[in-house]
Amino acid sequence: MFRLAAIAAAVFLAVPAWAQINVRLDLERDRYLLFESMVATVEIQNYSAGPVQLADQESAPWLKFEITRSTGERIGIVGSGFLAGTVTLEPGQTIAKSINLVAYYQIREPGRYRIRSLVKIGNLGSSFASREQTVDVVAGRQMLSKSAGFKDESGAEGLRNYVLLEVQLGRQVWLYARVEDQGGTIYGVIPLGEWVTFSAPKADTDRDGNFHTLHQAQPRHFRYSIISPKAGVLKRQSLSNYNSLPNLTRSEDGQVKVVGGESMDRSPQQPRSTKTP
């Protein structure tokens, strides 16, 4: 009984009895690779009899997150943070807001993080909090790295380092590509898909500075990806090996492509949730 009372006190913080607001925080998984996008979706439900106003006040957003490490250290925001805009929530209405926590909070080291969302209701002068979620951020294991020069739209030359990483997500092993410059600035961490560990992945860079990867996802299923110097996904393709084995090749003029295999034309895969039922 005491535990239930404590949870209720955490969700409804110093508010009038008639103000029935529920805040729910949802994360896609409970395990992430370091610098991978961590999208948090906050759902706000108005069960009260009147409308509530969600409005940023100067530099203070109505939606923010409280993130702490297992050591108790509070995680700060990046720069000036984000503003969520103005929303009026009518009786019975539900809205949802999503944010990439890695872009706005200093989640920069492996470890365990405790996260909860905080919503401030302007016309009530009260705050509401979600239940706390716990996630593990892991470094992954580096498998290989490639460097490539490129030119941007203005013609300026640059250099990118591409790192291929593996990480355990529940019962699956996934491959990721990390894009960074020589100074250590990370431009993105891109999931490439599930990987069967008995087959070595292949990777190369082309004359334009793009990163090509080919790996086996299932016994007869291969994935081919092309990542740009800006960490954009230029191509994802699923291939089979029923008639021929796909192979990553590089020509003398610096072009990289897959030879062999048969296109399966499947949509890009996303990591499955590692939450327990």
Stockholm file with secondary structure:
# STOCKHOLM 1.0

chainA/1-277         MFRLAAIAAAVFLAVPAWAQINVRLDLERDRYLLFESMVATVEIQNYSAGPVQLADQESAPWLKFEITRSTGERIGIVGSGFLAGTVTLEPGQTIAKSINLVAYYQIREPGRYRIRSLVKIGNLGSSFASREQTVDVVAGRQMLSKSAGFKDESGAEGLRNYVLLEVQLGRQVWLYARVEDQGGTIYGVIPLGEWVTFSAPKADTDRDGNFHTLHQAQPRHFRYSIISPKAGVLKRQSLSNYNSLPNLTRSEDGQVKVVGGESMDRSPQQPRSTKTP
#=GR chainA/1-277 SS CHHHHHHHHHHEESCCTTCCEEEEEEESCSEEETTSCCEEEEEEEECSSSCEEECCBTTBCSEEEEEEETTSCBCCBSTTCCCCCCEEECTTCEEEEEEEHHHHBCCCSSEEEEEEEEEEETTTTEEEECCCEEEEEECCEEEEEEEEEEECTTSCEEEEEEEEEEEEETTEEEEEEEEECTTCCEEEEEEEEECCTTSCCEEEECTTSCEEEEEEEETTEEEEEEECTTSCEEEEEEEECSSSCCEEEECTTSCEEEESCEECCCCCCCCCCCCCC
#=GC SS_cons         CHHHHHHHHHHEESCCTTCCEEEEEEESCSEEETTSCCEEEEEEEECSSSCEEECCBTTBCSEEEEEEETTSCBCCBSTTCCCCCCEEECTTCEEEEEEEHHHHBCCCSSEEEEEEEEEEETTTTEEEECCCEEEEEECCEEEEEEEEEEECTTSCEEEEEEEEEEEEETTEEEEEEEEECTTCCEEEEEEEEECCTTSCCEEEECTTSCEEEEEEEETTEEEEEEECTTSCEEEEEEEECSSSCCEEEECTTSCEEEESCEECCCCCCCCCCCCCC
//
